[in-house]
């Protein structure tokens, strides 16, 4: 089964001839980049990373390291600034916020593809993403962005399996959606909130948490953690409480439901 999917992926990518890839630093886009490079050659592949306040600085550094690991640089690895925070359709934070962010990014990727002569634009969406609420997928369809992993039937577990086989440095990296996904819908997305979330999650990683989120509810930080046992350490609890209050939160709460990716999407009516 995996052999069939991999052959299908190679065939799909071969048909693209030349590609611009949105590189986010996650395992999905990294795997797509690796297979494109192996299949099409470096001269036909351009990696583009979008940089903004909604992306932690650590993720941009990860993208640089991935590009270095892939041995691609110069004009073939590009970091661009994105301006979603200046768009009221984004910072007012409606339930389809991601649509506007992705639309802007894809337009910029299209411009780059035109400049370098690339025939196809792709992203790292996989087949598991189809079952989640992803307004950005509408933008992808409208802008004719290809998703070879999804088209070849790669589920998230398939992505990680092949990434491990190919020894990608981030094969087991936890998913890292943009920081705005920690803010409840209809609550404005501001640079200050994004910086608070980035600082809070940086502290959590330093304390040993791996799968977690810091949800921003104005003056309340709601922690979703996968491993509650870490919180049994009083020193860790005190560090979190003191650290997050210094960042600007008045209260720090722990969600007893634990970590759940996309938990703020639960109450959206008609989500698919």
C-alpha positions in Angstrom: 0.0 0.0 0.0 2.7 2.5 1.0 4.7 1.5 -2.1 1.7 2.3 -4.3 1.2 5.7 -2.6 4.8 6.6 -3.0 4.8 5.7 -6.7 1.6 7.7 -7.2 3.2 10.7 -5.4 6.3 10.5 -7.6 4.2 10.3 -10.8 2.0 13.3 -9.7 5.1 15.4 -8.9 6.8 14.4 -12.1 3.8 15.8 -14.1 4.3 19.2 -12.5 7.7 19.8 -14.2 8.7 22.8 -12.1 7.3 23.9 -8.7 7.1 26.7 -6.1 6.4 25.2 -2.7 5.1 26.9 0.4 7.6 25.7 3.1 6.1 26.1 6.6 8.7 24.2 8.6 6.4 21.3 9.3 6.8 17.7 8.2 4.2 17.8 5.4 5.8 20.7 3.4 9.3 19.3 4.1 8.4 15.9 2.7 6.8 17.5 -0.4 9.9 19.6 -0.9 12.2 16.5 -0.5 10.2 14.4 -3.0 10.1 17.4 -5.5 13.8 17.9 -5.3 14.5 14.2 -5.7 12.1 13.9 -8.6 12.5 17.2 -10.5 16.0 18.3 -9.5 17.0 21.5 -7.7 16.9 23.6 -10.8 13.1 23.1 -11.0 12.2 23.7 -7.3 11.8 26.9 -5.4 10.9 26.9 -1.7 9.1 30.0 -0.3 8.5 30.7 3.4 6.0 33.3 4.6 7.1 35.4 7.6 4.7 37.4 9.8 3.7 38.0 13.4 1.5 34.9 13.3 4.5 32.7 12.8 6.9 32.1 15.8 10.5 33.2 15.0 11.6 29.7 15.8 9.6 28.4 12.9 11.4 30.7 10.4 14.7 29.5 11.8 13.5 25.9 11.3 12.7 26.6 7.7 16.2 28.0 7.2 17.7 24.8 8.7 15.4 22.6 6.5 16.5 24.4 3.4 20.1 24.0 4.4 19.5 20.2 5.1 17.9 19.9 1.7 21.0 21.7 0.2 18.9 24.3 -1.5 19.5 28.0 -1.2 20.3 31.2 -3.1 17.4 32.2 -5.4 15.7 28.9 -4.8 14.9 29.5 -1.1 13.0 32.7 -0.5 11.5 34.3 2.7 8.7 36.8 2.1 6.8 39.0 4.4 3.1 38.6 4.5 0.6 41.3 5.5 -2.4 39.5 6.8 -2.6 41.6 10.0 -3.4 44.7 7.8 -6.4 43.0 6.3 -9.6 43.5 8.4 -11.0 40.3 7.0 -8.1 38.6 8.9 -7.6 40.6 12.1 -11.3 40.7 12.9 -11.0 37.0 13.1 -14.1 35.5 11.5 -14.5 31.8 11.3 -13.0 31.8 7.8 -10.0 33.9 8.8 -7.6 31.3 7.2 -9.1 31.8 3.8 -7.9 35.4 3.7 -4.4 34.6 5.0 -4.0 31.7 2.4 -5.4 33.8 -0.4 -2.7 36.5 0.2 0.0 33.9 0.5 -1.0 32.0 -2.7 -1.2 35.3 -4.6 2.4 36.0 -3.6 3.5 32.5 -4.5 1.8 33.0 -7.9 3.9 36.1 -8.5 7.1 34.3 -7.6 6.2 31.4 -9.9 5.7 33.9 -12.7 9.1 35.5 -12.1 11.1 32.2 -11.9 9.1 30.4 -14.6 7.7 27.6 -12.4 4.6 25.9 -13.8 3.0 24.7 -10.6 2.4 25.9 -7.1 2.0 23.3 -4.3 1.5 23.0 -0.6 1.9 20.3 2.0 -1.8 19.4 2.6 -2.4 15.7 3.2 -5.4 13.5 2.9 -6.1 13.7 6.7 -6.6 17.5 6.4 -9.8 16.9 4.4 -11.6 15.8 7.6 -10.7 19.0 9.5 -12.2 22.5 9.2 -9.8 24.3 6.9 -11.2 27.5 5.2 -7.8 27.8 3.5 -8.7 24.8 1.4 -11.2 27.0 -0.4 -8.5 29.5 -1.3 -6.3 26.6 -2.5 -9.0 25.4 -4.9 -9.7 29.0 -6.2 -6.0 29.6 -6.8 -5.3 26.2 -8.4 -2.8 25.2 -5.7 -1.8 21.5 -6.0 -1.6 19.2 -3.0 0.4 16.1 -4.2 0.4 14.4 -0.8 -3.4 14.6 -0.5 -3.9 13.6 -4.2 -1.7 10.5 -3.7 -3.7 9.5 -0.6 -1.1 10.2 2.0 -2.6 10.4 5.5 -0.7 12.1 8.3 0.7 8.7 9.5 1.9 8.0 5.9 3.7 11.3 5.8 5.5 10.7 9.1 6.4 7.1 8.0 7.9 8.2 4.7 9.6 11.2 6.3 11.2 8.9 8.9 12.3 6.5 6.1 13.9 9.4 4.3 15.5 10.6 7.5 13.9 14.1 7.4 15.1 16.0 10.5 11.6 17.0 11.5 9.8 13.7 10.8 8.3 13.6 14.3 7.8 17.3 14.8 4.4 18.2 16.4 2.0 20.1 14.2 2.4 23.9 14.5 -0.5 25.9 13.1 -0.2 29.7 13.0 -0.4 31.5 16.4 -3.8 33.1 15.4 -5.4 29.7 15.8 -5.0 30.1 19.6 -7.4 33.1 19.6 -11.2 32.5 19.7 -13.1 33.5 16.6 -14.5 37.1 16.6 -11.8 38.2 19.1 -9.4 40.5 17.2 -6.0 39.1 16.1 -3.4 41.7 17.2 0.4 41.7 17.1 0.4 42.0 20.9 -1.7 38.9 21.4 0.4 36.9 18.9 3.6 38.0 20.7 2.1 36.9 24.1 1.2 33.5 22.7 4.6 33.0 21.2 6.3 33.9 24.4 4.0 31.7 26.5 4.5 28.7 24.2 8.3 29.3 24.2 8.2 29.0 28.0 6.1 25.8 27.8 8.6 24.2 25.5 11.5 25.2 27.7 9.7 23.4 30.6 9.5 20.2 28.6 6.0 20.2 27.1 5.7 18.8 23.6 2.0 18.6 22.5 0.2 21.6 23.9 -1.4 24.9 23.1 -1.8 28.2 24.9 -5.2 29.5 24.1 -5.6 33.3 24.4 -8.9 34.4 26.1 -8.0 38.1 26.7 -6.7 38.1 30.3 -6.9 34.3 30.7 -4.4 31.9 29.3 -6.0 28.4 28.8 -3.5 25.7 28.7 -4.2 22.5 26.7 -1.5 19.9 27.5 -1.1 16.3 26.3 0.9 15.2 29.3 -0.8 16.3 32.5 1.9 14.6 34.7 4.4 17.4 34.0 2.0 19.7 35.9 2.3 17.6 39.0 5.7 19.3 39.6 5.0 22.3 41.8 8.1 24.1 40.4 6.8 23.7 36.9 3.4 25.1 37.8 4.9 28.1 39.6 7.2 28.8 36.6 4.2 28.7 34.2 2.0 30.9 36.5 4.7 33.5 37.1 5.9 33.5 33.5 2.5 33.9 31.9 1.5 36.6 34.3 4.7 38.5 33.4 3.7 38.2 29.7 0.4 39.9 30.5 -2.2 37.3 31.5 -4.1 37.8 34.8 -5.1 34.2 35.1 -3.7 30.9 34.0 -6.1 28.0 33.7 -5.6 24.3 32.7 -8.2 22.7 30.4 -9.0 19.3 32.0 -9.9 18.0 28.5 -6.2 18.1 27.6 -4.6 18.9 24.3 -6.9 18.9 21.2 -5.7 20.3 17.9 -8.4 22.7 16.5 -10.4 22.8 19.7 -11.7 26.3 18.9 -13.4 24.9 15.8 -15.7 22.6 17.8 -18.7 25.0 17.9 -18.6 26.1 14.3 -21.9 25.3 12.6 -21.6 23.6 9.3 -17.9 23.0 9.4 -16.6 20.2 7.3 
